[in-house]
Amino acid sequence: MNTNECQCIARIPSQAYTDELVELHRRLMALRERNVLQQIVNLIEETGHFNVTNTTFDFDLFSLDETTVRKLQSYLEAVAT
């Protein structure tokens, strides 16, 4: 196995992490509160991993670092209570 193969394997997310991202996606898609959505957008904008169209703000949860994912999860937990 060469170095490139090792790096590629290291980037494959675990099933548990994938499940977390699926749940996070579900929760994000259910958001309707404008102020909460804006906070999410602000956090994602800090990463630079997004695309804006005329009607959408697109980002890939898998492209985000784990710290950002944890911040999103924490924020959603805080607004859910």
Backbone atoms as SQL, in Angstrom:
CREATE TABLE atoms (id INTEGER PRIMARY KEY, chain TEXT, resi INTEGER, resn TEXT, atom TEXT, x REAL, y REAL, z REAL);
INSERT INTO atoms VALUES
  (1, 'A', 1, 'MET', 'N', 0.853, -1.173, 0.000),
  (2, 'A', 1, 'MET', 'CA', 0.000, 0.000, 0.000),
  (3, 'A', 1, 'MET', 'C', 0.896, 1.232, 0.000),
  (4, 'A', 2, 'ASN', 'N', 0.636, 2.150, -0.914),
  (5, 'A', 2, 'ASN', 'CA', 1.457, 3.359, -0.961),
  (6, 'A', 2, 'ASN', 'C', 0.827, 4.478, -0.132),
  (7, 'A', 3, 'THR', 'N', 1.524, 5.592, -0.031),
  (8, 'A', 3, 'THR', 'CA', 1.071, 6.722, 0.791),
  (9, 'A', 3, 'THR', 'C', -0.273, 7.266, 0.334),
  (10, 'A', 4, 'ASN', 'N', -0.479, 7.385, -0.969),
  (11, 'A', 4, 'ASN', 'CA', -1.753, 7.901, -1.475),
  (12, 'A', 4, 'ASN', 'C', -2.913, 7.000, -1.088),
  (13, 'A', 5, 'GLU', 'N', -2.701, 5.694, -1.131),
  (14, 'A', 5, 'GLU', 'CA', -3.764, 4.767, -0.734),
  (15, 'A', 5, 'GLU', 'C', -4.081, 4.921, 0.745),
  (16, 'A', 6, 'CYS', 'N', -3.065, 5.102, 1.566),
  (17, 'A', 6, 'CYS', 'CA', -3.279, 5.283, 3.002),
  (18, 'A', 6, 'CYS', 'C', -4.059, 6.561, 3.278),
  (19, 'A', 7, 'GLN', 'N', -3.712, 7.647, 2.588),
  (20, 'A', 7, 'GLN', 'CA', -4.418, 8.907, 2.787),
  (21, 'A', 7, 'GLN', 'C', -5.873, 8.780, 2.372),
  (22, 'A', 8, 'CYS', 'N', -6.126, 8.073, 1.287),
  (23, 'A', 8, 'CYS', 'CA', -7.493, 7.901, 0.805),
  (24, 'A', 8, 'CYS', 'C', -8.314, 7.100, 1.806),
  (25, 'A', 9, 'ILE', 'N', -7.740, 6.030, 2.311),
  (26, 'A', 9, 'ILE', 'CA', -8.441, 5.190, 3.285),
  (27, 'A', 9, 'ILE', 'C', -8.716, 5.976, 4.557),
  (28, 'A', 10, 'ALA', 'N', -7.767, 6.791, 4.980),
  (29, 'A', 10, 'ALA', 'CA', -7.933, 7.575, 6.208),
  (30, 'A', 10, 'ALA', 'C', -9.080, 8.566, 6.092),
  (31, 'A', 11, 'ARG', 'N', -9.451, 8.968, 4.881),
  (32, 'A', 11, 'ARG', 'CA', -10.513, 9.956, 4.690),
  (33, 'A', 11, 'ARG', 'C', -11.896, 9.331, 4.577),
  (34, 'A', 12, 'ILE', 'N', -11.986, 8.030, 4.530),
  (35, 'A', 12, 'ILE', 'CA', -13.295, 7.384, 4.447),
  (36, 'A', 12, 'ILE', 'C', -13.941, 7.466, 5.826),
  (37, 'A', 13, 'PRO', 'N', -15.091, 8.134, 5.931),
  (38, 'A', 13, 'PRO', 'CA', -15.719, 8.274, 7.251),
  (39, 'A', 13, 'PRO', 'C', -16.278, 6.940, 7.745),
  (40, 'A', 14, 'SER', 'N', -16.283, 6.785, 9.052),
  (41, 'A', 14, 'SER', 'CA', -16.856, 5.576, 9.645),
  (42, 'A', 14, 'SER', 'C', -18.368, 5.582, 9.445),
  (43, 'A', 15, 'GLN', 'N', -18.970, 4.427, 9.603),
  (44, 'A', 15, 'GLN', 'CA', -20.426, 4.335, 9.481),
  (45, 'A', 15, 'GLN', 'C', -21.106, 5.176, 10.560),
  (46, 'A', 16, 'ALA', 'N', -20.534, 5.187, 11.759),
  (47, 'A', 16, 'ALA', 'CA', -21.121, 5.972, 12.852),
  (48, 'A', 16, 'ALA', 'C', -21.106, 7.465, 12.520),
  (49, 'A', 17, 'TYR', 'N', -19.987, 7.947, 11.963),
  (50, 'A', 17, 'TYR', 'CA', -19.893, 9.362, 11.596),
  (51, 'A', 17, 'TYR', 'C', -20.845, 9.671, 10.443),
  (52, 'A', 18, 'THR', 'N', -20.931, 8.767, 9.487),
  (53, 'A', 18, 'THR', 'CA', -21.874, 8.939, 8.375),
  (54, 'A', 18, 'THR', 'C', -23.296, 9.026, 8.908),
  (55, 'A', 19, 'ASP', 'N', -23.637, 8.167, 9.854),
  (56, 'A', 19, 'ASP', 'CA', -24.972, 8.202, 10.460),
  (57, 'A', 19, 'ASP', 'C', -25.221, 9.541, 11.154),
  (58, 'A', 20, 'GLU', 'N', -24.198, 10.068, 11.829),
  (59, 'A', 20, 'GLU', 'CA', -24.333, 11.377, 12.475),
  (60, 'A', 20, 'GLU', 'C', -24.619, 12.463, 11.443),
  (61, 'A', 21, 'LEU', 'N', -23.918, 12.407, 10.319),
  (62, 'A', 21, 'LEU', 'CA', -24.116, 13.416, 9.277),
  (63, 'A', 21, 'LEU', 'C', -25.499, 13.299, 8.650),
  (64, 'A', 22, 'VAL', 'N', -25.992, 12.085, 8.499),
  (65, 'A', 22, 'VAL', 'CA', -27.345, 11.891, 7.960),
  (66, 'A', 22, 'VAL', 'C', -28.367, 12.506, 8.915),
  (67, 'A', 23, 'GLU', 'N', -28.195, 12.276, 10.201),
  (68, 'A', 23, 'GLU', 'CA', -29.105, 12.858, 11.195),
  (69, 'A', 23, 'GLU', 'C', -28.991, 14.385, 11.212),
  (70, 'A', 24, 'LEU', 'N', -27.776, 14.890, 11.118),
  (71, 'A', 24, 'LEU', 'CA', -27.572, 16.337, 11.070),
  (72, 'A', 24, 'LEU', 'C', -28.259, 16.926, 9.839),
  (73, 'A', 25, 'HIS', 'N', -28.132, 16.266, 8.714),
  (74, 'A', 25, 'HIS', 'CA', -28.794, 16.711, 7.480),
  (75, 'A', 25, 'HIS', 'C', -30.306, 16.766, 7.673),
  (76, 'A', 26, 'ARG', 'N', -30.863, 15.729, 8.279),
  (77, 'A', 26, 'ARG', 'CA', -32.310, 15.685, 8.525),
  (78, 'A', 26, 'ARG', 'C', -32.740, 16.878, 9.377),
  (79, 'A', 27, 'ARG', 'N', -31.977, 17.151, 10.422),
  (80, 'A', 27, 'ARG', 'CA', -32.325, 18.255, 11.314),
  (81, 'A', 27, 'ARG', 'C', -32.174, 19.611, 10.627),
  (82, 'A', 28, 'LEU', 'N', -31.133, 19.756, 9.827),
  (83, 'A', 28, 'LEU', 'CA', -30.942, 21.017, 9.100),
  (84, 'A', 28, 'LEU', 'C', -32.071, 21.256, 8.104),
  (85, 'A', 29, 'MET', 'N', -32.492, 20.213, 7.423),
  (86, 'A', 29, 'MET', 'CA', -33.556, 20.348, 6.428),
  (87, 'A', 29, 'MET', 'C', -34.903, 20.686, 7.067),
  (88, 'A', 30, 'ALA', 'N', -35.058, 20.368, 8.337),
  (89, 'A', 30, 'ALA', 'CA', -36.313, 20.642, 9.034),
  (90, 'A', 30, 'ALA', 'C', -36.374, 22.063, 9.604),
  (91, 'A', 31, 'LEU', 'N', -35.250, 22.754, 9.614),
  (92, 'A', 31, 'LEU', 'CA', -35.223, 24.109, 10.178),
  (93, 'A', 31, 'LEU', 'C', -36.079, 25.065, 9.363),
  (94, 'A', 32, 'ARG', 'N', -36.809, 25.907, 10.058),
  (95, 'A', 32, 'ARG', 'CA', -37.640, 26.914, 9.398),
  (96, 'A', 32, 'ARG', 'C', -37.422, 28.308, 9.979),
  (97, 'A', 33, 'GLU', 'N', -36.807, 28.380, 11.159),
  (98, 'A', 33, 'GLU', 'CA', -36.608, 29.669, 11.816),
  (99, 'A', 33, 'GLU', 'C', -35.490, 30.444, 11.127),
  (100, 'A', 34, 'ARG', 'N', -35.820, 31.616, 10.647),
  (101, 'A', 34, 'ARG', 'CA', -34.885, 32.432, 9.872),
  (102, 'A', 34, 'ARG', 'C', -33.600, 32.736, 10.640),
  (103, 'A', 35, 'ASN', 'N', -33.720, 33.097, 11.907),
  (104, 'A', 35, 'ASN', 'CA', -32.526, 33.454, 12.679),
  (105, 'A', 35, 'ASN', 'C', -31.610, 32.252, 12.889),
  (106, 'A', 36, 'VAL', 'N', -32.188, 31.087, 13.083),
  (107, 'A', 36, 'VAL', 'CA', -31.394, 29.869, 13.250),
  (108, 'A', 36, 'VAL', 'C', -30.700, 29.520, 11.934),
  (109, 'A', 37, 'LEU', 'N', -31.443, 29.597, 10.844),
  (110, 'A', 37, 'LEU', 'CA', -30.855, 29.322, 9.531),
  (111, 'A', 37, 'LEU', 'C', -29.695, 30.273, 9.242),
  (112, 'A', 38, 'GLN', 'N', -29.843, 31.538, 9.617),
  (113, 'A', 38, 'GLN', 'CA', -28.772, 32.511, 9.379),
  (114, 'A', 38, 'GLN', 'C', -27.523, 32.150, 10.175),
  (115, 'A', 39, 'GLN', 'N', -27.700, 31.701, 11.404),
  (116, 'A', 39, 'GLN', 'CA', -26.550, 31.291, 12.215),
  (117, 'A', 39, 'GLN', 'C', -25.827, 30.102, 11.587),
  (118, 'A', 40, 'ILE', 'N', -26.587, 29.172, 11.032),
  (119, 'A', 40, 'ILE', 'CA', -26.001, 28.013, 10.351),
  (120, 'A', 40, 'ILE', 'C', -25.214, 28.489, 9.129),
  (121, 'A', 41, 'VAL', 'N', -25.811, 29.373, 8.343),
  (122, 'A', 41, 'VAL', 'CA', -25.134, 29.921, 7.160),
  (123, 'A', 41, 'VAL', 'C', -23.840, 30.616, 7.577),
  (124, 'A', 42, 'ASN', 'N', -23.889, 31.414, 8.629),
  (125, 'A', 42, 'ASN', 'CA', -22.695, 32.121, 9.093),
  (126, 'A', 42, 'ASN', 'C', -21.572, 31.149, 9.441),
  (127, 'A', 43, 'LEU', 'N', -21.918, 30.075, 10.120),
  (128, 'A', 43, 'LEU', 'CA', -20.923, 29.081, 10.502),
  (129, 'A', 43, 'LEU', 'C', -20.328, 28.394, 9.273),
  (130, 'A', 44, 'ILE', 'N', -21.168, 28.014, 8.336),
  (131, 'A', 44, 'ILE', 'CA', -20.690, 27.353, 7.118),
  (132, 'A', 44, 'ILE', 'C', -19.841, 28.315, 6.283),
  (133, 'A', 45, 'GLU', 'N', -20.228, 29.579, 6.224),
  (134, 'A', 45, 'GLU', 'CA', -19.455, 30.561, 5.453),
  (135, 'A', 45, 'GLU', 'C', -18.018, 30.662, 5.951),
  (136, 'A', 46, 'GLU', 'N', -17.819, 30.494, 7.252),
  (137, 'A', 46, 'GLU', 'CA', -16.472, 30.560, 7.820),
  (138, 'A', 46, 'GLU', 'C', -15.562, 29.479, 7.244),
  (139, 'A', 47, 'THR', 'N', -16.134, 28.370, 6.794),
  (140, 'A', 47, 'THR', 'CA', -15.328, 27.258, 6.280),
  (141, 'A', 47, 'THR', 'C', -14.878, 27.486, 4.845),
  (142, 'A', 48, 'GLY', 'N', -15.653, 28.264, 4.092),
  (143, 'A', 48, 'GLY', 'CA', -15.360, 28.448, 2.678),
  (144, 'A', 48, 'GLY', 'C', -15.816, 27.292, 1.804),
  (145, 'A', 49, 'HIS', 'N', -16.437, 26.282, 2.406),
  (146, 'A', 49, 'HIS', 'CA', -16.887, 25.090, 1.668),
  (147, 'A', 49, 'HIS', 'C', -18.383, 25.180, 1.377),
  (148, 'A', 50, 'PHE', 'N', -18.757, 26.083, 0.486),
  (149, 'A', 50, 'PHE', 'CA', -20.165, 26.256, 0.146),
  (150, 'A', 50, 'PHE', 'C', -20.276, 26.852, -1.246),
  (151, 'A', 51, 'ASN', 'N', -21.486, 26.816, -1.778),
  (152, 'A', 51, 'ASN', 'CA', -21.774, 27.403, -3.081),
  (153, 'A', 51, 'ASN', 'C', -23.122, 28.106, -2.981),
  (154, 'A', 52, 'VAL', 'N', -23.202, 29.297, -3.528),
  (155, 'A', 52, 'VAL', 'CA', -24.444, 30.062, -3.497),
  (156, 'A', 52, 'VAL', 'C', -24.981, 30.185, -4.920),
  (157, 'A', 53, 'THR', 'N', -26.270, 29.894, -5.077),
  (158, 'A', 53, 'THR', 'CA', -26.945, 30.117, -6.356),
  (159, 'A', 53, 'THR', 'C', -27.986, 31.210, -6.135),
  (160, 'A', 54, 'ASN', 'N', -28.801, 31.473, -7.135),
  (161, 'A', 54, 'ASN', 'CA', -29.855, 32.480, -6.982),
  (162, 'A', 54, 'ASN', 'C', -30.858, 32.106, -5.904),
  (163, 'A', 55, 'THR', 'N', -31.044, 30.822, -5.684),
  (164, 'A', 55, 'THR', 'CA', -32.095, 30.393, -4.753),
  (165, 'A', 55, 'THR', 'C', -31.616, 29.484, -3.625),
  (166, 'A', 56, 'THR', 'N', -30.352, 29.060, -3.650),
  (167, 'A', 56, 'THR', 'CA', -29.905, 28.109, -2.628),
  (168, 'A', 56, 'THR', 'C', -28.537, 28.462, -2.057),
  (169, 'A', 57, 'PHE', 'N', -28.302, 27.940, -0.877),
  (170, 'A', 57, 'PHE', 'CA', -26.997, 27.967, -0.221),
  (171, 'A', 57, 'PHE', 'C', -26.629, 26.501, -0.050),
  (172, 'A', 58, 'ASP', 'N', -25.678, 26.025, -0.842),
  (173, 'A', 58, 'ASP', 'CA', -25.355, 24.600, -0.875),
  (174, 'A', 58, 'ASP', 'C', -24.033, 24.316, -0.177),
  (175, 'A', 59, 'PHE', 'N', -24.001, 23.212, 0.555),
  (176, 'A', 59, 'PHE', 'CA', -22.752, 22.749, 1.157),
  (177, 'A', 59, 'PHE', 'C', -22.850, 21.248, 1.367),
  (178, 'A', 60, 'ASP', 'N', -21.687, 20.621, 1.443),
  (179, 'A', 60, 'ASP', 'CA', -21.590, 19.178, 1.619),
  (180, 'A', 60, 'ASP', 'C', -21.091, 18.909, 3.031),
  (181, 'A', 61, 'LEU', 'N', -21.901, 18.264, 3.839),
  (182, 'A', 61, 'LEU', 'CA', -21.491, 17.982, 5.212),
  (183, 'A', 61, 'LEU', 'C', -20.192, 17.186, 5.260),
  (184, 'A', 62, 'PHE', 'N', -19.982, 16.307, 4.281),
  (185, 'A', 62, 'PHE', 'CA', -18.758, 15.507, 4.259),
  (186, 'A', 62, 'PHE', 'C', -17.515, 16.355, 3.991),
  (187, 'A', 63, 'SER', 'N', -17.679, 17.542, 3.423),
  (188, 'A', 63, 'SER', 'CA', -16.517, 18.398, 3.146),
  (189, 'A', 63, 'SER', 'C', -16.130, 19.234, 4.359),
  (190, 'A', 64, 'LEU', 'N', -16.985, 19.259, 5.375),
  (191, 'A', 64, 'LEU', 'CA', -16.709, 20.053, 6.566),
  (192, 'A', 64, 'LEU', 'C', -15.808, 19.292, 7.524),
  (193, 'A', 65, 'ASP', 'N', -14.948, 20.026, 8.218),
  (194, 'A', 65, 'ASP', 'CA', -14.103, 19.381, 9.219),
  (195, 'A', 65, 'ASP', 'C', -14.965, 18.992, 10.418),
  (196, 'A', 66, 'GLU', 'N', -14.457, 18.062, 11.196),
  (197, 'A', 66, 'GLU', 'CA', -15.241, 17.532, 12.311),
  (198, 'A', 66, 'GLU', 'C', -15.560, 18.604, 13.351),
  (199, 'A', 67, 'THR', 'N', -14.668, 19.558, 13.544),
  (200, 'A', 67, 'THR', 'CA', -14.929, 20.643, 14.499),
  (201, 'A', 67, 'THR', 'C', -16.165, 21.434, 14.092),
  (202, 'A', 68, 'THR', 'N', -16.290, 21.743, 12.816),
  (203, 'A', 68, 'THR', 'CA', -17.459, 22.479, 12.325),
  (204, 'A', 68, 'THR', 'C', -18.719, 21.644, 12.477),
  (205, 'A', 69, 'VAL', 'N', -18.624, 20.358, 12.180),
  (206, 'A', 69, 'VAL', 'CA', -19.780, 19.467, 12.343),
  (207, 'A', 69, 'VAL', 'C', -20.221, 19.464, 13.800),
  (208, 'A', 70, 'ARG', 'N', -19.270, 19.382, 14.717),
  (209, 'A', 70, 'ARG', 'CA', -19.610, 19.382, 16.152),
  (210, 'A', 70, 'ARG', 'C', -20.257, 20.712, 16.556),
  (211, 'A', 71, 'LYS', 'N', -19.775, 21.816, 15.997),
  (212, 'A', 71, 'LYS', 'CA', -20.388, 23.120, 16.288),
  (213, 'A', 71, 'LYS', 'C', -21.835, 23.152, 15.801),
  (214, 'A', 72, 'LEU', 'N', -22.065, 22.631, 14.604),
  (215, 'A', 72, 'LEU', 'CA', -23.434, 22.575, 14.073),
  (216, 'A', 72, 'LEU', 'C', -24.326, 21.738, 14.980),
  (217, 'A', 73, 'GLN', 'N', -23.834, 20.579, 15.379),
  (218, 'A', 73, 'GLN', 'CA', -24.614, 19.707, 16.256),
  (219, 'A', 73, 'GLN', 'C', -24.917, 20.397, 17.579),
  (220, 'A', 74, 'SER', 'N', -23.918, 21.042, 18.156),
  (221, 'A', 74, 'SER', 'CA', -24.109, 21.741, 19.432),
  (222, 'A', 74, 'SER', 'C', -25.115, 22.872, 19.298),
  (223, 'A', 75, 'TYR', 'N', -25.020, 23.610, 18.215),
  (224, 'A', 75, 'TYR', 'CA', -25.946, 24.714, 18.000),
  (225, 'A', 75, 'TYR', 'C', -27.374, 24.199, 17.872),
  (226, 'A', 76, 'LEU', 'N', -27.555, 23.134, 17.131),
  (227, 'A', 76, 'LEU', 'CA', -28.898, 22.571, 16.969),
  (228, 'A', 76, 'LEU', 'C', -29.432, 22.017, 18.282),
  (229, 'A', 77, 'GLU', 'N', -28.561, 21.452, 19.097),
  (230, 'A', 77, 'GLU', 'CA', -28.988, 20.977, 20.417),
  (231, 'A', 77, 'GLU', 'C', -29.448, 22.155, 21.274),
  (232, 'A', 78, 'ALA', 'N', -28.715, 23.257, 21.209),
  (233, 'A', 78, 'ALA', 'CA', -29.043, 24.435, 22.021),
  (234, 'A', 78, 'ALA', 'C', -30.378, 25.043, 21.618),
  (235, 'A', 79, 'VAL', 'N', -30.662, 25.112, 20.324),
  (236, 'A', 79, 'VAL', 'CA', -31.921, 25.725, 19.896),
  (237, 'A', 79, 'VAL', 'C', -33.098, 24.775, 20.048),
  (238, 'A', 80, 'ALA', 'N', -32.825, 23.490, 20.207),
  (239, 'A', 80, 'ALA', 'CA', -33.905, 22.512, 20.365),
  (240, 'A', 80, 'ALA', 'C', -34.448, 22.513, 21.785),
  (241, 'A', 81, 'THR', 'N', -33.680, 23.077, 22.717),
  (242, 'A', 81, 'THR', 'CA', -34.119, 23.052, 24.119),
  (243, 'A', 81, 'THR', 'C', -34.815, 24.325, 24.514);
